[in-house]
Amino acid sequence: MPSIEIRTEIPGPRSRAWIERKEQVIANAKALWVPVFVERAEGALITDVDGNTFVDFAGGIGCLAVGHSNAAVTHAVQEQVARFLHTDFTVMPYDSYVELAERLCARLPISGPTKAAFFNSGAEAVENAVKIAKAATGRPAVIAYEGAFHGRTHMAMSLTSKQHPYKAGFGPFAPEVYRVAFPYEYRWPGEDATAGALDDLRRAFTTRIAPEDVAAIIIEPIQGEGGFVPAPAAYLRGLREICDEHGIVLIADEVQTGFGRTGTLFAI
C-alpha cells in the first residue's frame, strides 16, 4: 500500500455519495468525525473509496493495537469463522473462551486467584464490573472521579464526569454515584496532589457517602477524556489501602490503558 496520497478533494465524490445515503438511513447519533468511507486498510494506512490514503491515528478508537489487516489476526479470525461463528458461551461453551481466560489471568498484575469474563465493549465491561461489585458486597454506592470517562451506556455514563458531549440531555442518571477529586498533579491547587486527593476521598466518607455503603471505587490509572492525566503511583497505593480497610472493591478501568498502550500490559 502506498504512503499518504490524496487523489481527490476531501471528501471525494464516492464518499459524498455514501454520506448522502447514510443520512437517509443511519440515526443521527452516529455522526461522522472523518467524512470519508474506508475501502481497505493495512498497518497504519487506510484508503478511502476514492483512492485517497491516510495515516490512521484513531485505530478504531484504540482497538487496533497491531494495525489493520495484521496477518496473524486475520488468520486467527478466518480459522475461527471456518469452525463456527457464534454460540453464546452460556448456551454452548467453547474451548477458546477458557484458554483466553487462562492466558489473561496468568498475566494480571493482581495477587491471589483471578477470574475473567469477556464483553462486547468497554462500557459493558464497566457495567458488569459494577454489578459484580454490588452483588459481592451487597452495597448500593459507587465512587468515581472528576474528569472520569467510563462509557456511554446508562451506568457508565453516570460514572462519566464530562457533561458535553456525553451526558447533557440524558438524565436522570443512575443513583448512588458519588464523585471525588482526581490527583491531577499539574493542576492541583496545593503542593501534594496525592495527599490532597486521598484527604478528599476520606472526607467524602463523612460528607457524601458512608464507606460501609460503597460497593466500589472505579478509577482510570491514566484518565483519557480527562486530559491524559496519570494517577500518581503513591495515590493508587493509598487508594488500595483505603479500599482494603473498608471492604470496597477497587475497579481499575483499563479500557484505554490496558494491553500495552502505556508500554506495559496494564498501567496499574
Contacts in CASP RR format, 6 or more apart in sequence:
PFRMAT RR
TARGET T0000
AUTHOR 0000-0000-0000
METHOD contacts of the structure
MODEL  1
MPSIEIRTEIPGPRSRAWIERKEQVIANAKALWVPVFVERAEGALITDVD
GNTFVDFAGGIGCLAVGHSNAAVTHAVQEQVARFLHTDFTVMPYDSYVEL
AERLCARLPISGPTKAAFFNSGAEAVENAVKIAKAATGRPAVIAYEGAFH
GRTHMAMSLTSKQHPYKAGFGPFAPEVYRVAFPYEYRWPGEDATAGALDD
LRRAFTTRIAPEDVAAIIIEPIQGEGGFVPAPAAYLRGLREICDEHGIVL
IADEVQTGFGRTGTLFAI
1 40 0 8 1.000
1 42 0 8 1.000
1 43 0 8 1.000
1 45 0 8 1.000
1 47 0 8 1.000
1 53 0 8 1.000
2 45 0 8 1.000
2 53 0 8 1.000
3 45 0 8 1.000
3 53 0 8 1.000
4 45 0 8 1.000
4 53 0 8 1.000
4 54 0 8 1.000
4 55 0 8 1.000
5 51 0 8 1.000
5 52 0 8 1.000
5 53 0 8 1.000
6 52 0 8 1.000
6 53 0 8 1.000
7 50 0 8 1.000
7 51 0 8 1.000
7 52 0 8 1.000
8 50 0 8 1.000
8 51 0 8 1.000
8 52 0 8 1.000
10 35 0 8 1.000
10 36 0 8 1.000
10 52 0 8 1.000
11 19 0 8 1.000
11 35 0 8 1.000
11 36 0 8 1.000
11 48 0 8 1.000
11 50 0 8 1.000
12 36 0 8 1.000
12 48 0 8 1.000
12 50 0 8 1.000
12 52 0 8 1.000
13 50 0 8 1.000
14 37 0 8 1.000
14 48 0 8 1.000
14 49 0 8 1.000
14 50 0 8 1.000
15 35 0 8 1.000
15 36 0 8 1.000
15 37 0 8 1.000
15 48 0 8 1.000
15 49 0 8 1.000
15 50 0 8 1.000
16 35 0 8 1.000
18 37 0 8 1.000
18 49 0 8 1.000
19 32 0 8 1.000
19 35 0 8 1.000
19 37 0 8 1.000
22 32 0 8 1.000
34 58 0 8 1.000
36 48 0 8 1.000
36 49 0 8 1.000
36 50 0 8 1.000
36 52 0 8 1.000
36 54 0 8 1.000
37 48 0 8 1.000
37 49 0 8 1.000
38 46 0 8 1.000
38 47 0 8 1.000
38 48 0 8 1.000
38 49 0 8 1.000
39 47 0 8 1.000
39 48 0 8 1.000
39 49 0 8 1.000
39 51 0 8 1.000
40 46 0 8 1.000
40 47 0 8 1.000
40 69 0 8 1.000
41 47 0 8 1.000
41 56 0 8 1.000
41 68 0 8 1.000
41 69 0 8 1.000
42 68 0 8 1.000
42 69 0 8 1.000
43 56 0 8 1.000
43 67 0 8 1.000
43 68 0 8 1.000
43 69 0 8 1.000
43 70 0 8 1.000
44 55 0 8 1.000
44 56 0 8 1.000
44 67 0 8 1.000
44 68 0 8 1.000
45 53 0 8 1.000
45 54 0 8 1.000
45 55 0 8 1.000
45 56 0 8 1.000
45 68 0 8 1.000
46 53 0 8 1.000
46 54 0 8 1.000
46 55 0 8 1.000
46 56 0 8 1.000
46 68 0 8 1.000
47 53 0 8 1.000
47 54 0 8 1.000
48 54 0 8 1.000
56 64 0 8 1.000
56 68 0 8 1.000
59 67 0 8 1.000
59 68 0 8 1.000
62 256 0 8 1.000
62 261 0 8 1.000
65 259 0 8 1.000
65 260 0 8 1.000
65 261 0 8 1.000
66 72 0 8 1.000
66 73 0 8 1.000
80 96 0 8 1.000
84 94 0 8 1.000
87 93 0 8 1.000
87 94 0 8 1.000
89 97 0 8 1.000
97 118 0 8 1.000
100 116 0 8 1.000
100 118 0 8 1.000
101 115 0 8 1.000
101 116 0 8 1.000
101 117 0 8 1.000
101 118 0 8 1.000
104 116 0 8 1.000
105 114 0 8 1.000
105 115 0 8 1.000
105 116 0 8 1.000
107 265 0 8 1.000
108 114 0 8 1.000
108 266 0 8 1.000
109 265 0 8 1.000
109 266 0 8 1.000
109 268 0 8 1.000
117 128 0 8 1.000
119 125 0 8 1.000
119 128 0 8 1.000
122 151 0 8 1.000
122 156 0 8 1.000
122 255 0 8 1.000
123 150 0 8 1.000
123 151 0 8 1.000
123 152 0 8 1.000
123 153 0 8 1.000
123 156 0 8 1.000
124 153 0 8 1.000
125 255 0 8 1.000
126 150 0 8 1.000
126 151 0 8 1.000
126 155 0 8 1.000
126 156 0 8 1.000
126 159 0 8 1.000
126 218 0 8 1.000
126 251 0 8 1.000
126 253 0 8 1.000
126 255 0 8 1.000
127 153 0 8 1.000
127 155 0 8 1.000
127 156 0 8 1.000
129 216 0 8 1.000
129 218 0 8 1.000
129 251 0 8 1.000
129 253 0 8 1.000
130 142 0 8 1.000
130 155 0 8 1.000
130 159 0 8 1.000
130 215 0 8 1.000
130 216 0 8 1.000
130 218 0 8 1.000
130 251 0 8 1.000
132 249 0 8 1.000
133 139 0 8 1.000
133 142 0 8 1.000
133 215 0 8 1.000
133 216 0 8 1.000
133 249 0 8 1.000
133 251 0 8 1.000
134 140 0 8 1.000
134 215 0 8 1.000
134 216 0 8 1.000
136 215 0 8 1.000
136 249 0 8 1.000
137 215 0 8 1.000
137 216 0 8 1.000
137 247 0 8 1.000
137 248 0 8 1.000
137 249 0 8 1.000
138 215 0 8 1.000
139 212 0 8 1.000
139 213 0 8 1.000
139 214 0 8 1.000
139 215 0 8 1.000
140 175 0 8 1.000
140 176 0 8 1.000
140 213 0 8 1.000
140 215 0 8 1.000
141 176 0 8 1.000
141 177 0 8 1.000
141 178 0 8 1.000
141 209 0 8 1.000
141 213 0 8 1.000
141 214 0 8 1.000
141 215 0 8 1.000
142 159 0 8 1.000
142 176 0 8 1.000
142 177 0 8 1.000
142 178 0 8 1.000
142 214 0 8 1.000
142 215 0 8 1.000
142 216 0 8 1.000
142 217 0 8 1.000
142 218 0 8 1.000
143 177 0 8 1.000
143 178 0 8 1.000
143 179 0 8 1.000
143 180 0 8 1.000
143 201 0 8 1.000
143 204 0 8 1.000
143 209 0 8 1.000
143 214 0 8 1.000
143 216 0 8 1.000
143 217 0 8 1.000
143 218 0 8 1.000
144 150 0 8 1.000
144 159 0 8 1.000
144 160 0 8 1.000
144 161 0 8 1.000
144 177 0 8 1.000
144 178 0 8 1.000
144 179 0 8 1.000
144 180 0 8 1.000
144 217 0 8 1.000
144 218 0 8 1.000
144 219 0 8 1.000
145 161 0 8 1.000
145 179 0 8 1.000
145 180 0 8 1.000
145 181 0 8 1.000
145 182 0 8 1.000
145 218 0 8 1.000
145 219 0 8 1.000
145 220 0 8 1.000
145 223 0 8 1.000
146 161 0 8 1.000
146 179 0 8 1.000
146 180 0 8 1.000
146 181 0 8 1.000
146 182 0 8 1.000
147 161 0 8 1.000
147 162 0 8 1.000
147 182 0 8 1.000
147 223 0 8 1.000
147 225 0 8 1.000
147 226 0 8 1.000
147 227 0 8 1.000
147 229 0 8 1.000
148 159 0 8 1.000
148 160 0 8 1.000
148 161 0 8 1.000
148 179 0 8 1.000
148 182 0 8 1.000
148 218 0 8 1.000
148 219 0 8 1.000
148 220 0 8 1.000
148 223 0 8 1.000
148 225 0 8 1.000
148 226 0 8 1.000
149 160 0 8 1.000
149 161 0 8 1.000
149 162 0 8 1.000
149 166 0 8 1.000
149 220 0 8 1.000
149 223 0 8 1.000
149 224 0 8 1.000
149 225 0 8 1.000
149 226 0 8 1.000
149 256 0 8 1.000
150 156 0 8 1.000
150 157 0 8 1.000
150 159 0 8 1.000
150 160 0 8 1.000
150 218 0 8 1.000
150 220 0 8 1.000
150 253 0 8 1.000
150 255 0 8 1.000
151 157 0 8 1.000
151 159 0 8 1.000
151 160 0 8 1.000
151 166 0 8 1.000
152 160 0 8 1.000
152 166 0 8 1.000
154 173 0 8 1.000
154 174 0 8 1.000
155 174 0 8 1.000
157 166 0 8 1.000
157 167 0 8 1.000
157 170 0 8 1.000
157 173 0 8 1.000
158 173 0 8 1.000
158 174 0 8 1.000
158 177 0 8 1.000
159 177 0 8 1.000
159 218 0 8 1.000
160 166 0 8 1.000
160 167 0 8 1.000
160 225 0 8 1.000
161 179 0 8 1.000
161 226 0 8 1.000
162 225 0 8 1.000
162 226 0 8 1.000
167 173 0 8 1.000
176 209 0 8 1.000
176 213 0 8 1.000
178 204 0 8 1.000
178 208 0 8 1.000
178 209 0 8 1.000
178 214 0 8 1.000
180 197 0 8 1.000
180 200 0 8 1.000
180 201 0 8 1.000
180 204 0 8 1.000
180 208 0 8 1.000
181 196 0 8 1.000
181 197 0 8 1.000
181 200 0 8 1.000
181 201 0 8 1.000
182 197 0 8 1.000
182 219 0 8 1.000
182 223 0 8 1.000
182 229 0 8 1.000
182 231 0 8 1.000
183 193 0 8 1.000
183 194 0 8 1.000
183 196 0 8 1.000
183 197 0 8 1.000
183 198 0 8 1.000
183 231 0 8 1.000
183 232 0 8 1.000
183 235 0 8 1.000
184 193 0 8 1.000
184 229 0 8 1.000
185 193 0 8 1.000
185 194 0 8 1.000
185 232 0 8 1.000
186 229 0 8 1.000
188 196 0 8 1.000
188 197 0 8 1.000
190 196 0 8 1.000
193 232 0 8 1.000
193 235 0 8 1.000
194 232 0 8 1.000
194 234 0 8 1.000
194 235 0 8 1.000
194 238 0 8 1.000
197 235 0 8 1.000
198 235 0 8 1.000
198 238 0 8 1.000
198 239 0 8 1.000
198 242 0 8 1.000
201 217 0 8 1.000
201 239 0 8 1.000
201 242 0 8 1.000
202 242 0 8 1.000
205 211 0 8 1.000
205 214 0 8 1.000
205 246 0 8 1.000
211 246 0 8 1.000
211 248 0 8 1.000
212 246 0 8 1.000
214 246 0 8 1.000
214 248 0 8 1.000
215 248 0 8 1.000
215 249 0 8 1.000
216 248 0 8 1.000
216 249 0 8 1.000
216 250 0 8 1.000
216 251 0 8 1.000
217 239 0 8 1.000
217 242 0 8 1.000
217 243 0 8 1.000
217 248 0 8 1.000
217 249 0 8 1.000
217 250 0 8 1.000
217 251 0 8 1.000
218 251 0 8 1.000
218 253 0 8 1.000
219 231 0 8 1.000
219 236 0 8 1.000
219 239 0 8 1.000
219 250 0 8 1.000
219 251 0 8 1.000
219 252 0 8 1.000
219 253 0 8 1.000
220 231 0 8 1.000
220 252 0 8 1.000
220 253 0 8 1.000
220 254 0 8 1.000
220 256 0 8 1.000
220 257 0 8 1.000
221 230 0 8 1.000
221 231 0 8 1.000
221 236 0 8 1.000
221 252 0 8 1.000
221 254 0 8 1.000
221 257 0 8 1.000
221 262 0 8 1.000
221 266 0 8 1.000
221 267 0 8 1.000
221 268 0 8 1.000
222 228 0 8 1.000
222 229 0 8 1.000
222 230 0 8 1.000
222 231 0 8 1.000
222 256 0 8 1.000
222 257 0 8 1.000
222 262 0 8 1.000
222 267 0 8 1.000
223 229 0 8 1.000
223 230 0 8 1.000
223 231 0 8 1.000
224 256 0 8 1.000
236 268 0 8 1.000
239 250 0 8 1.000
240 250 0 8 1.000
242 248 0 8 1.000
243 249 0 8 1.000
243 250 0 8 1.000
252 266 0 8 1.000
252 267 0 8 1.000
252 268 0 8 1.000
254 266 0 8 1.000
254 267 0 8 1.000
254 268 0 8 1.000
257 266 0 8 1.000
257 267 0 8 1.000
258 265 0 8 1.000
258 266 0 8 1.000
258 267 0 8 1.000
259 265 0 8 1.000
259 266 0 8 1.000
260 266 0 8 1.000
261 267 0 8 1.000
END
